[in-house]
Structure formats: structure tokens, C-alpha cells
Amino acid sequence: MKQGALILLLSLLVFHGAFSQGLTPEEWGLEAFEIKHETLGDIHYYVTEKGIDQEKPLLFLFSGTSGLPTMLVVKSGEKSLQLGTVPPDQLHSFSEDFHVVFMAKAGTPFCETIEVEEIDPMKNLEEYRPSDEYVQNAGMEWEMQASKIVIDDLLQRLAIDENRIVAMGISEGGLLVTRLASEDSRITHLVSVISTGLNQFFSSIINRRMDAATGALTHEEAQKEVESLFAIYKDIYANPESTDKWYYGHPYKRWGSFCHFIPVEYLVKLDIPILLVNGTADRSSPILHSDYIMLEFIRRGKTNLTYHVVPGMGHSMHGVVIEDGKEKRVSHRADVFKKIKDWIQSHSR
């Protein structure tokens, strides 16, 4: 299994182990909405039910779930396993103070059940194939157009404090909210968590170089792997619209879209408040990306960026500490979400 895919799957498994949730939006405390669009097809989005009739600011949440449903039920005979891809704490940590909204990917249901020969979460997720509709719309374009339509719809449906329309992205979602804030002036705050700032492909290159520096690979082995990566990337850029070729669980079309977008180039043009949160132990979104963003803001004399670093935190917002000579897994999620809420409050009019 490819290393990047493994990290993603491990993150999803963490969510399964940490949260117990239902299989319908109602069981999640969500209200479901549908927009039928002539060119984009059906757009499905979900809003936290708590205080849905009250006026609140809006928090539009984007997660890096690729073409997976919110809940994936894996069945083998009489055995079954539920895997969640949008951890409910991301929703309910903010639902008291915000209308929290997230959108389904194109052609992707809230919950899907798949039959497998054997329940093996990593293998099951690796072998899952999203819908044809998702594959044909993979990339940023459908997400951007649909997001703006959803905001239009929300402003008509709900009582929203338009002074606080927060776009918050987790992992891949950080790229999406950066582009959305660059294109939609209604976004007042941008929060990017465990995401990247340079070309997404650069993450794998960073990891190989770091592996060589720490002795996990020899320098010769790392160089060989980097050269192999460059060959793959060259092929993707030569076929950026392909839905037949796949890499790391995504069609080339997805990579061709996301890896033409360099977030730092857009972030430095924004004047709204921006919060970046990253962990030093994250291999999916190496912190060197965010270090560079901070350096670029300093170079340009811009002061609208807050950069929060969590030492030892990985991509699932967990870390490992040593207690009594044994490794213990600890969650940073509650602290990160509190930091975000406090930051939004302190940067609001």
C-alpha cells in the first residue's frame, strides 16, 4: 500500500475507534438539504440542528474525505463495521455557537454499505471506489461552484450573522477553503487545519528527504524514490483530465486539479483573518508547508495570519507520549477546536 494512502486510512480508523455515531443525518443531529442544479447535478449538504432557527454565524466545514460517504458500513456475513469520515466532534464542538455546515461530495450518499469477503478496514477503504459521478467531477471545480450555491441557499434559509462566515478546512479541505475565500468575498474568516501551503505533491518529496536525514532511508534510496515520484507527477501533469488513470486512491483528474493550485499564492493576497493549525508530526501535511507560509507573510509584512503549531501532533490530531516507559496515544482535538473557537471570537467585530 502506498504510504500516503496508509496515513489517510489510519486517520479514518482513528475516527472509527473514537466515535460512535448513527447512519442517518438525523442520528447525527443534522438536517439534510438538497439542491437540484441543472449543470452540477444534485448537491447535498447538512446543517447541525441545534439552534437551527436562531441567528448564528456560519461555519462551513470542508474535510479531506475524497469520494467516501460520511458513514461507510462494511459487512461480511453477519459481521459489520462502521467507518466515519467526518468525525462528529468537528461538528458538535462548534454547533452551540455556529450553524455548522458540510457538503457531500458529488454523487456521494451520506451512508453507504458495502459487502466484502473479509473485514479489514485498511484494505476495505483502499479498495473502495467512489461513484462515477464523483470520478467525473473529481477536483476543485465542482466543489467551488457547489459551495457558492450552498452559501446562497443558506443565506435564504437560515438566520445567519453575515459578519462571521467562517470557511474551515481540515486536511485537503484547507486547500478548498483557501480557494473559496479567494473567490467569494462573503467569507470573513479562514481556518486551515493540518493542511498544506505548497504543491500537494511536495509532501511526499519532503517525507523522502526527511527519511534520508533521519536514517529511515539511505540517501541513495531516498533519491531513487524521489525520482520515481517525479516520473509519476510528470505523467499526471501530462494527463490532468484523466479519469482512467489513478494514483493514491484518486483519479488523475483530482490530482491535476488540486496540484495546479498552490495555496500560499492565494493566502498572501487575502486580507481577512487567517488561522493555520498544524502539527510537527504530520506526514500527510508536513509542517514545512506552513512554516513557509508564515515566512512568506513575514517577508511581505502581512499581519492577518495567526500560526498555531502543536508539537508532536499528527494528521489525525493525535500524538504519542511516553508514560511509565510505554507509548500512550493522546488526542489534541479538543484543544485545537477550543483554539479555533477562541480565535474566531477574538477576531470578530
C-alpha positions as CSV (number, residue, x, y, z in Angstrom):
1,M,0.0,0.0,0.0
2,K,1.3,3.5,-0.8
3,Q,2.5,5.5,2.2
4,G,0.2,8.5,1.7
5,A,-2.9,6.2,1.4
6,L,-1.9,4.4,4.5
7,I,-1.7,7.6,6.5
8,L,-5.2,8.6,5.3
9,L,-6.7,5.2,6.2
10,L,-5.1,5.2,9.6
11,S,-6.7,8.6,10.2
12,L,-10.1,7.3,9.2
13,L,-9.6,4.3,11.5
14,V,-8.9,6.6,14.4
15,F,-12.2,8.3,13.8
16,H,-14.0,4.9,13.8
17,G,-12.4,3.9,17.1
18,A,-13.0,7.2,18.8
19,F,-16.6,8.0,17.9
20,S,-19.9,6.0,17.9
21,Q,-22.4,7.5,15.5
22,G,-25.7,6.7,13.7
23,L,-26.2,6.1,10.0
24,T,-28.5,8.9,9.1
25,P,-28.2,12.7,9.3
26,E,-31.0,12.7,11.9
27,E,-29.0,10.4,14.1
28,W,-26.1,12.8,13.8
29,G,-28.2,15.7,14.8
30,L,-28.2,17.1,11.3
31,E,-30.8,18.5,8.9
32,A,-30.3,17.4,5.3
33,F,-30.9,19.7,2.3
34,E,-30.8,19.1,-1.4
35,I,-30.3,21.5,-4.3
36,K,-31.1,20.2,-7.8
37,H,-28.8,22.1,-10.2
38,E,-29.0,22.0,-14.0
39,T,-25.3,21.5,-14.6
40,L,-23.8,20.4,-11.3
41,G,-26.5,17.7,-10.6
42,D,-27.8,17.1,-7.0
43,I,-26.0,19.0,-4.3
44,H,-26.5,17.6,-0.8
45,Y,-25.5,19.4,2.3
46,Y,-26.1,19.1,6.1
47,V,-26.6,21.6,8.9
48,T,-26.4,21.0,12.6
49,E,-29.9,21.0,14.1
50,K,-29.0,22.7,17.4
51,G,-30.4,26.2,17.3
52,I,-31.1,26.0,13.6
53,D,-33.9,28.5,13.9
54,Q,-31.7,31.0,15.7
55,E,-29.4,33.7,14.2
56,K,-25.9,32.4,14.4
57,P,-22.6,32.8,12.4
58,L,-21.9,30.2,9.8
59,L,-19.1,27.7,9.9
60,F,-18.7,26.0,6.5
61,L,-16.6,22.8,7.1
62,F,-14.6,21.0,4.4
63,S,-12.9,17.7,5.2
64,G,-10.4,15.7,3.1
65,T,-12.7,12.7,2.6
66,S,-12.1,12.1,-1.2
67,G,-15.1,10.3,-2.6
68,L,-16.1,8.5,0.6
69,P,-19.5,8.8,2.2
70,T,-19.9,10.3,5.7
71,M,-20.5,6.8,7.0
72,L,-19.3,3.7,5.4
73,V,-20.7,0.3,6.6
74,V,-18.5,-2.6,5.8
75,K,-20.3,-6.0,6.0
76,S,-19.1,-9.6,5.8
77,G,-21.7,-12.2,6.5
78,E,-23.2,-11.3,9.9
79,K,-20.3,-9.1,10.9
80,S,-20.2,-5.4,10.2
81,L,-18.0,-2.3,10.9
82,Q,-18.9,1.4,10.7
83,L,-16.2,3.8,9.5
84,G,-16.8,7.5,9.8
85,T,-15.0,10.0,7.6
86,V,-16.3,13.3,9.1
87,P,-15.7,13.0,12.8
88,P,-18.8,14.3,14.7
89,D,-16.6,16.2,17.2
90,Q,-15.7,18.5,14.3
91,L,-19.5,19.3,14.0
92,H,-20.6,19.4,17.6
93,S,-17.7,21.2,19.1
94,F,-19.0,24.3,17.2
95,S,-22.7,23.7,16.9
96,E,-23.6,25.6,20.1
97,D,-22.3,28.9,18.6
98,F,-22.5,28.3,14.9
99,H,-24.6,26.9,12.1
100,V,-22.1,24.2,11.1
101,V,-22.5,23.0,7.5
102,F,-20.7,20.5,5.4
103,M,-21.4,19.3,1.9
104,A,-21.4,15.8,0.4
105,K,-19.0,15.1,-2.5
106,A,-20.6,14.8,-5.9
107,G,-22.6,11.7,-6.3
108,T,-21.8,10.5,-2.8
109,P,-24.5,9.4,-0.3
110,F,-24.5,10.2,3.5
111,C,-24.2,6.5,4.2
112,E,-23.2,3.5,2.1
113,T,-23.0,-0.2,2.8
114,I,-20.5,-2.4,1.0
115,E,-20.2,-6.2,1.1
116,V,-16.7,-7.6,1.4
117,E,-15.2,-11.1,1.8
118,E,-13.3,-10.1,4.9
119,I,-13.5,-7.1,7.2
120,D,-10.1,-5.5,7.0
121,P,-10.6,-1.7,7.4
122,M,-7.5,-0.5,5.7
123,K,-7.9,-2.9,2.8
124,N,-11.6,-2.2,2.5
125,L,-11.0,1.6,2.4
126,E,-8.2,1.2,0.0
127,E,-10.3,-0.9,-2.4
128,Y,-13.4,1.3,-2.1
129,R,-14.3,3.0,-5.4
130,P,-16.4,6.1,-5.4
131,S,-19.3,6.7,-7.8
132,D,-18.9,7.5,-11.4
133,E,-20.4,10.9,-10.8
134,Y,-17.7,11.7,-8.2
135,V,-14.9,10.5,-10.5
136,Q,-16.2,12.6,-13.4
137,N,-16.4,15.7,-11.1
138,A,-13.2,15.0,-9.1
139,G,-11.2,18.1,-8.4
140,M,-11.8,21.6,-7.2
141,E,-14.1,23.0,-9.8
142,W,-17.3,21.1,-8.8
143,E,-16.6,21.8,-5.1
144,M,-16.1,25.5,-5.6
145,Q,-19.2,26.0,-7.7
146,A,-21.4,23.9,-5.4
147,S,-20.0,25.7,-2.3
148,K,-21.1,29.1,-3.6
149,I,-24.5,27.8,-4.4
150,V,-24.9,26.3,-1.0
151,I,-23.9,29.6,0.7
152,D,-26.6,31.3,-1.5
153,D,-29.1,28.8,-0.3
154,L,-28.1,29.0,3.3
155,L,-28.4,32.8,3.4
156,Q,-32.0,32.4,2.2
157,R,-32.9,29.5,4.5
158,L,-31.3,30.4,7.8
159,A,-30.8,33.4,10.0
160,I,-27.0,33.9,9.6
161,D,-24.7,36.6,11.1
162,E,-23.1,37.6,7.9
163,N,-20.2,39.3,9.8
164,R,-18.9,35.8,10.6
165,I,-19.0,33.4,7.7
166,V,-16.1,31.1,8.5
167,A,-14.6,28.7,6.0
168,M,-12.8,25.9,7.9
169,G,-10.9,23.2,6.1
170,I,-9.4,20.0,7.5
171,S,-6.5,18.4,5.5
172,E,-7.5,18.6,1.8
173,G,-10.3,20.9,2.9
174,G,-7.7,23.5,3.7
175,L,-6.9,23.9,0.0
176,L,-10.6,24.2,-0.8
177,V,-11.4,26.9,1.8
178,T,-8.3,28.9,0.6
179,R,-9.6,28.9,-2.9
180,L,-13.2,29.6,-1.7
181,A,-12.1,32.6,0.3
182,S,-10.2,33.9,-2.6
183,E,-13.2,33.7,-4.9
184,D,-16.1,34.5,-2.5
185,S,-15.9,37.8,-0.7
186,R,-18.7,36.7,1.7
187,I,-16.1,34.6,3.6
188,T,-14.9,36.6,6.6
189,H,-12.6,34.2,8.3
190,L,-10.4,31.4,7.1
191,V,-9.2,28.4,9.2
192,S,-6.9,25.8,7.7
193,V,-6.1,22.8,9.9
194,I,-3.4,20.1,9.1
195,S,-3.3,21.2,5.5
196,T,-0.6,22.2,3.0
197,G,0.6,25.5,1.6
198,L,2.7,24.4,-1.4
199,N,2.1,21.9,-4.1
200,Q,0.5,18.8,-2.5
201,F,3.0,16.6,-4.4
202,F,5.8,18.2,-2.4
203,S,4.6,16.4,0.8
204,S,5.9,13.1,-0.4
205,I,9.2,14.6,-1.6
206,I,9.6,16.2,1.9
207,N,9.0,12.9,3.6
208,R,11.6,11.1,1.5
209,R,14.2,13.7,2.2
210,M,13.4,13.6,5.9
211,D,13.6,9.9,5.9
212,A,17.0,10.1,4.5
213,A,18.0,12.8,7.0
214,T,16.9,10.6,9.9
215,G,18.2,7.3,8.6
216,A,14.9,5.7,7.8
217,L,16.2,5.5,4.2
218,T,19.6,5.8,2.8
219,H,20.2,8.9,0.7
220,E,20.5,6.7,-2.3
221,E,17.2,5.0,-1.6
222,A,15.5,8.4,-1.0
223,Q,16.9,9.8,-4.2
224,K,15.6,6.8,-6.2
225,E,12.1,7.2,-4.7
226,V,12.1,11.0,-5.4
227,E,13.0,10.3,-9.0
228,S,10.2,7.8,-9.2
229,L,7.8,10.4,-7.8
230,F,8.8,12.9,-10.3
231,A,8.1,10.4,-13.1
232,I,4.6,9.9,-11.7
233,Y,3.9,13.6,-11.3
234,K,5.1,14.2,-14.9
235,D,2.6,11.7,-16.1
236,I,-0.2,13.3,-14.1
237,Y,0.5,16.7,-15.4
238,A,0.6,15.3,-18.9
239,N,-2.9,13.8,-18.4
240,P,-4.6,16.1,-15.9
241,E,-8.2,15.3,-17.0
242,S,-7.8,11.5,-17.0
243,T,-10.4,9.5,-15.0
244,D,-8.9,6.2,-16.1
245,K,-5.5,6.6,-14.5
246,W,-5.4,6.6,-10.7
247,Y,-2.7,7.4,-8.1
248,Y,-3.0,7.1,-4.3
249,G,-6.7,6.3,-4.5
250,H,-7.7,9.2,-6.7
251,P,-8.1,9.7,-10.5
252,Y,-5.5,11.8,-12.2
253,K,-8.3,14.4,-12.7
254,R,-8.4,15.0,-9.0
255,W,-4.6,15.4,-8.8
256,G,-4.4,17.5,-11.9
257,S,-6.9,20.0,-10.3
258,F,-5.5,20.2,-6.7
259,C,-1.9,20.2,-7.7
260,H,-2.2,23.1,-10.1
261,F,-3.4,25.1,-7.0
262,I,-0.7,26.5,-4.8
263,P,-2.4,27.8,-1.6
264,V,0.3,30.2,-0.4
265,E,-0.1,32.2,-3.7
266,Y,-3.7,32.9,-2.8
267,L,-3.3,33.2,1.0
268,V,-0.9,36.1,0.7
269,K,-3.5,38.0,-1.3
270,L,-6.2,37.8,1.4
271,D,-6.7,40.5,4.0
272,I,-9.3,38.6,6.1
273,P,-8.2,36.9,9.4
274,I,-6.4,33.6,8.7
275,L,-5.7,30.8,11.2
276,L,-3.3,27.9,10.3
277,V,-3.1,25.0,12.7
278,N,-0.5,22.3,12.1
279,G,1.3,19.5,14.0
280,T,5.0,18.8,13.9
281,A,4.5,15.0,13.5
282,D,2.2,15.2,10.4
283,R,3.5,13.3,7.4
284,S,0.4,13.8,5.3
285,S,0.7,17.6,5.6
286,P,4.3,18.2,6.7
287,I,4.7,21.3,8.8
288,L,7.3,22.7,6.5
289,H,4.5,23.8,4.2
290,S,3.0,26.0,7.0
291,D,6.4,27.2,8.1
292,Y,6.9,28.5,4.6
293,I,3.5,30.3,4.6
294,M,4.4,32.0,7.9
295,L,7.8,33.1,6.5
296,E,6.1,34.5,3.4
297,F,3.7,36.5,5.4
298,I,6.6,37.9,7.5
299,R,8.5,38.7,4.3
300,R,5.6,40.6,2.9
301,G,4.8,42.4,6.2
302,K,1.3,41.0,6.4
303,T,-0.2,40.7,9.9
304,N,-3.5,38.9,9.2
305,L,-2.1,35.4,9.8
306,T,-2.2,33.5,13.1
307,Y,0.0,30.4,13.1
308,H,-0.6,27.8,15.8
309,V,1.8,24.8,16.0
310,V,1.1,21.7,18.1
311,P,4.3,19.9,18.9
312,G,4.0,16.1,18.3
313,M,0.6,16.2,16.7
314,G,0.0,14.0,13.6
315,H,-2.6,14.2,10.8
316,S,-5.4,12.7,12.9
317,M,-4.8,15.5,15.5
318,H,-3.4,12.9,17.9
319,G,0.1,12.4,19.3
320,V,2.1,9.9,21.2
321,V,3.7,10.5,24.7
322,I,5.8,8.2,26.8
323,E,4.3,7.3,30.2
324,D,6.0,4.7,32.5
325,G,8.2,3.7,29.6
326,K,5.2,3.0,27.4
327,E,3.8,4.8,24.4
328,K,0.4,6.4,25.0
329,R,-1.8,7.9,22.3
330,V,-3.2,11.3,23.2
331,S,-5.8,13.5,21.4
332,H,-5.2,17.2,20.7
333,R,-8.6,17.6,19.0
334,A,-10.5,19.3,21.9
335,D,-7.6,21.7,22.5
336,V,-7.4,22.5,18.7
337,F,-11.1,23.1,18.4
338,K,-11.1,25.4,21.5
339,K,-8.2,27.3,20.0
340,I,-10.2,27.8,16.8
341,K,-13.3,29.0,18.6
342,D,-11.4,31.4,20.8
343,W,-9.5,32.7,17.7
344,I,-12.8,33.3,15.8
345,Q,-14.2,35.2,18.8
346,S,-11.1,37.3,19.2
347,H,-11.1,38.2,15.5
348,S,-14.8,39.1,15.3
349,R,-16.4,42.5,15.1
